[in-house]
């Protein structure tokens, strides 16, 4: 996948938000409210995937040079080596804790569709089931969305005019709204079908499966489609980043005012509160892509390195070790038990798992990627 340094840097922010949200969970009343909502890093990851996939594959899909073999192989090489290693190490660390079906469902990344296995071996891996589902339908979504934009612009004599830009912007927002509504309906259908055929009600399908999270990817894709047509505009990259941050802040303030993430769902506007987190993230991503002072900071060597190890940090911090199924939480508890302040404990934990993620990237992920690329991507 092509590299945009600032968008690699934002991965560091997303992974860091998830990490600190997890390890500081027991201190939410003592720390900044932002740590309560560290899970917004997942919304950012999903929106970023939608944004990058659209830009990466729209041209090859349109000119019909897209290769399913190359596409699937690259996705496998990207996520499976570390995922399989983490699963196997966790199972070896706690051999009596997991059944055969639990292990197999994780190795195939289908566990996210079955609630009892969703958080069993390594809780953050539920997002990989969602990502894998997106990978399989992304080409169809990209073709459909690009066709809509092309059909819309063909009706405009001069797409560069201000009114035409406004129309494309309205189309982008409309597609996102339709996507949110579609996901709500799709989630309901999935819940009813699984209850009818399997006798179980998946109450969290709206937040933990592709059926409820597809709109996060669609937000990134729709904004990428707009960004591809209008890579520059009156709003600078920095202003777009601040606009996206404002949208996310308003959504989280509203959530907090309703009593938190578990209670905001009772409000009639809740259907757009959570999706707006991905939409705001998409605007931030477009702003970073356009450039500016914030993008320069995100493109620094330190941020890019932290972005490169973000996947490792994300899955390794819940790696199981003997006697401890969520090792980062155990490290946090131990440091606090010997008198280290919880904030310093969290920072120490972040450094420890960042180092582990760097070692994994340098000595396992990259060598495996080179090996598998030679085997699977030979023409």
C-alpha positions in Angstrom: 0.0 0.0 0.0 1.3 3.4 -0.9 2.7 5.4 2.0 1.4 8.8 3.2 3.6 9.6 6.2 1.0 11.8 8.0 -1.6 9.0 7.7 0.9 6.6 9.2 1.5 9.0 12.0 -2.2 9.1 12.9 -2.2 5.4 13.4 0.1 6.1 16.4 -2.6 8.4 17.9 -5.4 5.8 17.3 -3.4 2.9 18.8 -2.2 5.0 21.7 -5.8 6.0 22.5 -6.9 2.4 22.6 -3.9 1.4 24.8 -4.3 4.1 27.4 -8.1 3.7 27.4 -7.5 0.0 28.3 -4.8 0.4 31.0 -6.4 3.4 32.7 -9.9 1.8 32.7 -9.8 1.5 36.5 -9.0 5.2 36.9 -11.6 6.8 34.7 -12.9 9.0 37.6 -9.4 10.3 38.2 -8.0 11.1 34.7 -9.2 13.2 31.8 -12.5 12.1 30.4 -10.8 11.5 27.0 -9.4 8.2 28.3 -12.9 6.9 28.9 -13.3 7.1 25.1 -10.1 5.6 24.0 -12.0 3.2 21.8 -12.5 6.1 19.3 -9.1 4.8 18.0 -11.0 2.0 16.4 -13.3 4.4 14.6 -10.2 6.2 13.3 -8.7 2.9 12.1 -11.8 1.9 10.3 -12.2 5.3 8.7 -8.5 5.3 7.7 -8.9 1.9 6.0 -11.9 3.2 4.0 -10.0 6.3 3.0 -6.8 4.5 2.0 -8.5 1.6 0.2 -10.5 4.0 -2.0 -7.5 6.0 -3.1 -5.4 2.9 -3.5 -7.8 0.8 -5.6 -10.2 3.1 -7.3 -8.1 3.6 -10.4 -7.1 -0.1 -10.9 -10.8 -1.1 -10.5 -11.9 1.5 -13.0 -9.4 0.5 -15.6 -9.9 -3.2 -14.9 -6.3 -4.1 -13.9 -7.4 -5.1 -10.4 -6.1 -8.6 -9.4 -8.0 -10.5 -6.7 -5.0 -12.7 -6.2 -2.7 -9.8 -5.5 -5.3 -8.1 -3.4 -6.1 -11.0 -1.1 -2.4 -12.0 -0.9 -1.4 -8.5 0.3 -4.2 -8.4 2.9 -3.1 -11.8 4.2 0.6 -10.8 4.4 -0.4 -7.6 6.2 -2.4 -9.0 9.1 -2.0 -12.8 9.4 1.6 -13.4 10.4 1.4 -11.4 13.6 -2.2 -12.3 14.3 -1.4 -16.1 14.1 1.7 -15.6 16.3 -0.3 -13.8 19.0 -3.0 -16.4 19.0 -0.6 -19.3 19.2 1.4 -17.7 22.0 -1.7 -16.9 23.9 -3.0 -20.4 23.6 0.4 -21.9 24.7 0.5 -19.5 27.7 -3.0 -20.6 28.9 -3.5 -24.0 27.3 -6.5 -25.1 29.3 -8.5 -21.9 28.8 -9.6 -22.3 25.1 -11.5 -25.0 23.2 -10.7 -26.2 19.7 -13.5 -24.2 18.0 -12.4 -21.1 19.9 -8.9 -21.4 18.5 -10.0 -22.3 15.0 -12.5 -19.4 14.8 -9.6 -17.1 15.8 -7.2 -18.5 13.3 -9.7 -17.9 10.6 -10.7 -14.5 12.0 -14.4 -15.6 12.1 -14.6 -15.4 15.9 -16.1 -11.9 15.8 -19.3 -13.3 14.5 -19.8 -15.6 17.6 -20.2 -13.5 20.8 -18.8 -16.2 23.2 -15.5 -16.2 21.3 -15.4 -12.5 20.4 -13.2 -11.4 23.3 -11.8 -14.8 24.5 -8.2 -15.1 23.4 -7.2 -11.6 22.6 -10.0 -9.0 22.9 -8.7 -6.4 20.3 -8.8 -9.1 17.6 -12.5 -8.6 17.2 -11.7 -5.7 15.0 -9.8 -8.0 12.6 -13.0 -9.9 11.9 -14.6 -6.5 10.9 -11.5 -5.6 8.8 -11.5 -8.9 7.0 -15.2 -8.5 6.2 -14.5 -5.1 4.8 -11.6 -6.4 2.7 -13.9 -8.9 1.0 -16.5 -6.3 0.0 -14.3 -3.2 -0.4 -13.8 -3.6 -4.2 -17.5 -3.8 -4.8 -18.1 -0.7 -2.6 -15.3 1.2 -4.3 -16.7 0.5 -7.8 -20.2 1.4 -6.7 -19.2 4.6 -5.0 -16.8 5.8 -7.8 -19.6 5.1 -10.3 -22.0 7.3 -8.4 -19.5 10.2 -8.2 -18.7 9.8 -11.9 -22.4 9.8 -12.9 -22.9 12.9 -10.8 -20.0 14.8 -12.2 -20.9 13.9 -15.8 -24.0 16.0 -15.3 -21.9 19.0 -14.4 -20.4 21.0 -17.2 -17.7 22.5 -15.0 -17.0 20.4 -11.9 -14.4 22.8 -10.6 -17.0 25.6 -10.0 -18.0 26.5 -6.4 -21.5 25.2 -6.9 -20.3 21.9 -8.3 -18.0 21.5 -5.3 -20.9 22.1 -3.0 -23.0 19.5 -4.9 -20.2 16.9 -4.5 -19.9 17.8 -0.8 -23.6 17.2 -0.4 -23.4 13.9 -2.3 -20.6 12.9 0.1 -22.7 13.7 3.2 -25.8 12.1 1.7 -23.9 8.8 1.0 -22.7 8.8 4.6 -26.2 9.3 5.9 -27.6 6.6 3.7 -24.7 4.3 4.8 -25.6 4.9 8.5 -29.2 4.1 7.8 -28.3 1.1 5.8 -26.1 -0.2 8.6 -28.9 0.2 11.2 -31.2 -1.8 9.0 -28.6 -4.4 8.1 -27.7 -4.9 11.8 -31.4 -5.6 12.6 -31.7 -8.2 9.9 -28.5 -9.9 11.0 -29.7 -10.0 14.6 -33.1 -11.4 13.7 -31.6 -14.1 11.4 -29.1 -15.3 13.9 -31.8 -15.4 16.6 -34.1 -17.3 14.3 -31.5 -19.9 13.1 -29.2 -20.2 16.1 -31.4 -19.1 19.0 -29.1 -16.3 20.2 -29.5 -12.5 20.2 -26.4 -10.6 19.4 -27.1 -7.4 21.2 -23.7 -5.8 20.4 -23.8 -6.6 16.6 -24.2 -2.8 16.0 -20.8 -2.0 17.4 -18.8 -5.2 17.1 -19.6 -6.6 13.6 -19.3 -5.3 10.0 -23.0 -4.9 9.9 -22.9 -2.1 12.4 -19.5 -0.7 11.6 -19.6 -0.6 7.8 -20.6 3.1 8.0 -17.2 3.8 9.6 -15.5 2.5 6.4 -18.0 4.2 4.2 -17.3 7.6 5.9 -13.6 7.3 5.0 -14.4 6.1 1.5 -16.9 8.9 0.7 -14.4 11.6 2.0 -11.6 10.0 0.0 -13.8 10.2 -3.1 -14.3 13.9 -2.5 -10.6 14.4 -1.7 -9.6 12.7 -4.9 -11.8 15.0 -7.0 -10.7 18.1 -5.0 -7.3 17.5 -3.5 -7.0 21.2 -2.7 -9.5 23.8 -1.5 -10.0 26.9 0.5 -9.9 25.0 3.8 -6.3 24.2 4.5 -5.3 20.9 5.9 -4.9 22.3 9.4 -8.4 23.8 9.4 -9.9 20.5 8.2 -8.1 18.7 11.0 -9.5 21.1 13.5 -13.0 20.7 12.0 -12.7 16.9 12.3 -11.6 17.3 15.9 -14.5 19.6 16.6 -17.0 17.1 15.3 -15.5 14.3 17.4 -15.4 16.5 20.5 -19.1 17.5 20.1 -20.1 13.9 19.7 -18.1 12.8 22.8 -19.5 15.8 24.9 -23.0 14.7 23.9 -22.2 11.1 24.8 -20.8 12.2 28.2 -23.9 14.4 28.8 -26.1 11.4 28.3 -24.2 9.4 30.9 -21.6 7.7 28.7 -21.4 5.3 25.8 -23.8 2.7 27.3 -26.6 5.2 27.9 -26.3 7.5 24.9 -27.9 4.8 22.8 -31.3 5.6 24.4 -31.3 9.1 22.8 -33.0 9.6 19.5 -29.9 11.1 18.0 -27.7 8.2 19.0 -27.8 6.7 15.5 -25.6 9.5 14.3 -23.5 10.1 17.4 -21.2 7.1 17.1 -21.0 7.3 13.2 -20.0 10.9 13.4 -16.8 9.8 15.2 -15.7 8.1 12.0 -16.9 11.0 9.8 -14.9 13.4 11.9 -11.9 11.1 11.7 -12.3 11.0 7.9 -12.2 14.8 7.8 -9.0 14.8 9.9 -7.5 12.2 7.6 -8.3 14.3 4.5 -6.8 17.4 6.3 -3.6 15.5 7.0 -3.5 14.3 3.5 -3.7 17.8 2.2 -0.8 18.9 4.4 -0.1 21.7 6.9 1.6 22.1 10.2 -0.2 19.3 11.9 0.5 17.0 8.9 4.2 17.9 9.2 4.2 16.9 12.9 2.4 13.6 12.0 5.1 13.0 9.3 8.0 13.2 11.7 10.2 10.2 12.0 9.0 9.5 15.5 5.3 9.6 14.7 5.8 7.5 11.5 7.8 4.9 13.6 5.0 4.8 16.2 2.5 4.5 13.4 4.5 1.6 11.9 4.4 -0.3 15.1 0.8 0.6 15.9 -0.7 -2.7 14.8 1.8 -4.6 16.9 1.1 -2.4 19.9 -2.6 -2.9 19.4 -2.6 -6.7 19.4 0.4 -7.3 21.7 -0.7 -5.3 24.7 -3.4 -8.0 25.4 -1.0 -10.9 24.7 -1.5 -13.7 27.2 1.4 -14.8 29.3 1.2 -17.6 31.9 -1.3 -16.6 34.5 -2.2 -13.4 32.9 -4.7 -13.3 29.9 -4.3 -9.5 29.4 -0.7 -8.8 30.1 -0.7 -5.0 29.8 -3.4 -4.8 32.5 -1.4 -7.1 34.7 1.7 -5.0 34.2 -0.3 -1.9 35.1 -1.7 -3.5 38.2 1.8 -4.7 39.3 3.4 -1.3 38.9 0.6 0.3 40.9 1.0 -2.3 43.6 4.6 -1.4 44.2 3.8 2.3 44.5 4.2 3.6 41.0 1.5 6.3 40.2 -1.1 5.0 37.7 -0.2 7.6 35.1 3.5 6.7 35.2 2.6 3.0 35.2 0.6 3.6 32.0 3.5 5.5 30.4 5.9 2.7 31.4 3.5 0.1 29.9 3.2 2.1 26.7 7.0 2.2 26.4 7.4 -1.6 27.1 4.8 -2.6 24.6 6.0 -0.2 22.0 9.5 -1.8 22.3 7.9 -5.2 21.9 6.0 -4.0 18.9 9.2 -2.6 17.4 11.0 -5.9 17.9 8.1 -7.7 16.4 8.1 -5.4 13.4 11.8 -5.5 12.8 12.6 -9.2 13.5 9.3 -10.9 12.6 6.7 -9.0 10.7 9.1 -7.5 8.1 11.1 -10.7 7.5 7.8 -12.7 7.2 6.4 -10.0 4.8 9.4 -10.3 2.6 9.3 -14.1 2.6 5.5 -14.3 1.9 5.7 -11.6 -0.7 8.3 -13.6 -2.7 6.1 -16.7 -2.4 2.7 -15.2 -2.9 3.2 -12.1 -5.1 5.4 -13.7 -7.8 4.1 -12.8 -11.3 
